[in-house]
Amino acid sequence: MNRPQRAGSLRARQPRRLTYEQLEVRQLLTADVFLVNFQPEASFAPTRHLIDSGETFSAQDGNLRYGWNLDHTDAAAERNASPDQRLDTLIEFRPGGVWELQLPNGEYEVTVSVGDPNADAVHYLLAEGQSLLAGEATAAGQFVQAGGTISVTDGRLTLQSPSAADNSTCVNYVYVVGAADASNQAPSAPVIQEPSFPGQVVNPSDVHMEAVGYADPDGNLHANSDWEIWTTDSAGAPLELAWTTIGIGGVERLHTHLGDGVFVNSHSGRGDLMFGAGYLMRVRFRDDGGAVSPWGERVFLTGSATEAFPLELEGVAADPPPHWLDGLGREVDLSPALQSPYLLLESAGGETLIAINASGAPGNSVTTQPMLDGHVDVRLTLFGGSGGLTLGETDLHFVGADGVEHEVYLPAVDLPAGETLYLWVASNGSTFFGSQGQQNPDFSSLARASILGFVALEPGYRVEVAAEGLRLPVNIAFVPNPGPDPDDPQFYVTELYGSVKVVLNNGEVREYASDLLNYNPTGNFPGSGEQGVAGIVVDPASGDVFITRATDADGIEGGPHHGQVVRLHSTDEGRSSSGETVILDMVGETQGQSHQISDISIGPDGNLYVHNGDGFDATTALDLDSFRGKILSLDLDGAPAATNPFYDPADGLTARDFVFAYGFRNPFGGAWRAEDGMLYEVENGPGNNDRLARVESGEGYGWNGSGASMTQNAIYNWTRPHAPVDIAFVQPETFNGSAFPAVVQDTAFVTESGPTWAAGPQENGKRIVRFEIDANGDLADGPIPFVEYQGQGRASVAGIAAGPDGLYFSDLYADLDMQNPTAVGARILRVRYVGLATGSADFISDVRAGDGDLTVQFTDTSTVVGATQWEWDFGDGSTSSDQNPAHTYATQGVFDVRLTVTSEQGERSKTQTDYIVAGYALADTNQDGVVDHTTDVANFVSGWLTTTTGLTTQQALEAGDNNLDGIVDSSDAFRLRRALFEAAGSGGLGGEAMSPLQGDYNLDQVVDQDDYSVWREEYGRAAGSQTALRADGNGDGRVDAADYSVWRDNLGATLTSEQISSSFTEVESSEPRPGMAVQQPESRSHRPRWALAASLSGSSFMAARQEPVEVVVAPESTQWNRSRAAHEEGAPDRARASLDRTWNDTIVDVGPLSAGQRSVQYTAMMHRTVAESLSSDVQASITSVRRGE
């Protein structure tokens, strides 16, 4: 049964592997080893351990029968206190509790661990009536092992805890190993092949352990092996067990990894060994009668931790200028202060390369140093200023003096006033905490890791993400002639654990095929989990996809695996698989992890070429009657190629007929070179002499189990293991040279995967190297490092393929913050040649937003010197090569736009994120489907005259910048007003039809004198000018007297009203001023005027900032009539968060008295827009009295 893994633990975890998962009760053997851990059902199981969660005796994991006489599930516990999962979990024996395991009768070595991480305990335990523990006391966190040779006579091993007053027996695990009878002679001691020699320095994250030479005097078969790693003293003598795997079978009995066992004692909870330490590895063989050999031993050393490389610069280009961006892609805008904040990119000696300082205007002041006297290691200095500085994660983008683009990753900061942060910069852009006065880079404390991890080592190349969200992507195959549509397939990726993904032209990743394996591949990694689906190639004629995979012979878990070649069909032009055909099934040719079937390609002759590992049996490689250890050639239907050197149809179909070349160990990668029409392959050696070779028909490559045999026919040997796994040629015949320069055409690029799932940079791998090969197929130059991993995560390199616009490779593992190597999150990365062009790319457009179909005229404003080519990507799947194209967006969406400008020196590109907004009601500032007063008008009013440069598209819309022209102004008012008039459902609106406040021409929610001013300014204009239509109150397409009537009839209407008290005083009255928008009375009237004395302290105005104060006076029987704005002299600046001032002698004009009126009672209101609501008001009652005719 499968159980979930526990999440949230700080301990290093390996994926759980169930050793026994047969569909039927298995035939138990004398040499069987049973590792049972007692734990809660949901807890993580230690590697290779069966789970007992307290259930009663029954068929459980692997249909083995074991369990309790009484339900003990409530006695199972996990303490989260010990890093050793075996000791952190337990089941406490209940009174009368008995645990049993069904076994054949015989002798067994039984080992039991007891103890509780959190509590003292006293333990009593019997095995088949034999006392193992009798009152053994353990303190909290103390554990005791007990055991002995136990005879089983009734078909069940029985453990029970006898009654005792102080009994609190807590059992952690039990190990049961079949014991040999006295007549069975032991096998001979193993011969260790890896580590290759005493004292070899190996990677602490990936220790390869391999032993051969099994020989048994009784002729018994090799059942399983025990492996151990011990710490040692300076003389190599063992001190403490650090890692172990007991009784491991399958191919792992000969070749195992750290992922196949458990770390114990001082190494508990680790996933690797210590750096720079001495260890002893030892192994012993167990035959199928239970006899074990003497130990074979080898001392070895682990390498030191690899340091990050410092970023070295000799200058920074001024064009294109550096950009300091926040997480939303906006420029960081530093605020001026008495002591302003700043950012410096400088040397330890104070030589400044980039200085970014606060500026009084929008944006920062940026200066660069184009050239220093020499290269310097660089660091960042970030000063908080007198006001402090708080920022989320930010990125600094710039171009070095050598034309290489750089991106530096800054952590989130919260600097108090006057504080300074120092960050050392690694070559991949990662940052590390430093301190003042340091003169040399310190990479011991990571501040923020590089997003990519990989760095191009040659100028003019850039590494970027092409696809992501993958799980163990091992190989890449491009469609030879891809279609032009955005959703046409561009390339395919095999995922080791049984899937194929297709990546479309528009970058979308889809599932092409899944469930391609007939077994659970998730074994230990590194270890048995390194097998599954591997090679892939696309038939250029049919579009069918060919893959290779390791499959189970009978579909029963635990059985042997062998290789298959499978053809996947499609009925939707390659977007998904509709079925499969196995065209070659190599039943009986057992293969395991790594040494399985792998690469597949189509040669110039149209045949398939299939690479087949030796299955950890070197004798198969030179045996022409075995498929293993060969490169095979067959037609697209699976028949052997008639041109094969050993093909003979007269003697029937055998493996020999398929053999193209032989004598290989594990030829992971292969690629065809157009220059000579030959196949080249790369493979791993047995601890030394990894090989690059040209494959000749009928040739033998010598692999016989020795490292020396790997030198046969080699173009190049890596004497220390770098684990080359794939190869690709950049050449004119493949996608016109992948847009790489001529100097690297006809070059082989090889991925060195290095140690399995190792962290950080690695001396022996995690890079792409290139080789130059001469016309004879001999080495001319190389390996030359081309791309290298310099991050802090686990990503490596695996598959590689030449694409139309660069070299694509898979990074195999999710890079950062992953708990196991099989997690989803790996990527396909692309190396593009961008050259060393001078200048920068940039563009503008006539519009950025619009309803319905939107036609945009783009204009190139780049400064690239000698530009010869322009490539536009409009973000909707369409492109253009015009310098200044027009493009129509016919679908609703928010689109990125990218312009790439090319010159003879290379290219420069500019991407503007969320640049075009098409098909939406743009006045709907919050894009909720309704244009309304509650949010959209409020956003516009509060954002009036706001500059939106540097904001994201969504932020600009929410500020009211409906046409995205960089400012909230009258043109945005037109859009908002028009949308408010539109009927429900039109223009992308939803909900009920909206109506604006009639006559409110400036959309400030009050019909007042300011709206009359808008009408007067626009009087006489007709439709065609957006601003003219602001005052088109009746919607007839022109601004005329009828629109004045709309304003007059609604004068005083408002949508506001929060009220608090204040007072007004009447002053002398005056006649109406010329041009006032009032109806003149038939007789002489007075216009009262009042002085305002309104204290705002303690009112809701405390929340207001710098907006103008506006006063409204109107008869009590009417709506509010705001007539005029009044401002305090010396108004508070933008930085104040509250207001405590008094306005005095503010003159307010009100409308004249009507004919015959002697007095009118007025209410005066002072109005102010605030951030938290639409308005806040103060009011008071005032009486106006006519003073005479």
Beta strands, then each sheet from edge to edge (+ up, - down):
strand 1: 33-38
strand 2: 50-52
strand 3: 58-59
strand 4: 65-68
strand 5: 76-78
strand 6: 89-92
strand 7: 98-102
strand 8: 106-115
strand 9: 121-127
strand 10: 130-138
strand 11: 143-152
strand 12: 156-160
strand 13: 170-178
strand 14: 191-194
strand 15: 200-202
strand 16: 209-212
strand 17: 222-232
strand 18: 238-248
strand 19: 255-256
strand 20: 262-263
strand 21: 278-287
strand 22: 296-302
strand 23: 312-313
strand 24: 323-325
strand 25: 342-347
strand 26: 352-358
strand 27: 364-368
strand 28: 376-383
strand 29: 389-391
strand 30: 394-399
strand 31: 405-410
strand 32: 413-415
strand 33: 420-425
strand 34: 431-433
strand 35: 446-448
strand 36: 454-456
strand 37: 461-470
strand 38: 473-478
strand 39: 489-495
strand 40: 499-504
strand 41: 509-513
strand 42: 533-538
strand 43: 545-552
strand 44: 561-569
strand 45: 579-585
strand 46: 597-602
strand 47: 608-612
strand 48: 630-634
strand 49: 659-662
strand 50: 669-673
strand 51: 678-683
strand 52: 690-695
strand 53: 714-718
strand 54: 724-730
strand 55: 747-752
strand 56: 767-773
strand 57: 779-789
strand 58: 800-803
strand 59: 806-810
strand 60: 826-833
strand 61: 843-845
strand 62: 849-850
strand 63: 854-860
strand 64: 869-873
strand 65: 879-880
strand 66: 886-889
strand 67: 893-903
strand 68: 906-918
strand 69: 1063-1070
strand 70: 1087-1095
strand 71: 1109-1115
strand 72: 1122-1126
strand 73: 1142-1149
strand 74: 1159-1168
strand 75: 1176-1185
sheet 1: 2+ 1+ 13- 6+ 5-
sheet 2: 2+ 1+ 13- 8+ 11-
sheet 3: 3+ 4- 7+ 12- 9+ 10-
sheet 4: 14+ 16- 19+
sheet 5: 15+ 22+ 21- 17+ 18- 20+
sheet 6: 23+ 28- 25+ 26- 27+
sheet 7: 23+ 28- 33+ 34- 35+
sheet 8: 24+ 30- 31+
sheet 9: 29+ 32-
sheet 10: 36+ 57- 56+ 55- 54+
sheet 11: 37+ 60- 59+ 58-
sheet 12: 38+ 39- 40+ 41-
sheet 13: 42+ 43- 44+ 45-
sheet 14: 46+ 47- 48+ 49-
sheet 15: 50+ 51- 52+ 53-
sheet 16: 61+ 63- 66+
sheet 17: 62+ 68+ 67- 64+ 65-
sheet 18: 69+ 70- 73+
sheet 19: 72+ 71- 74+ 75-
end
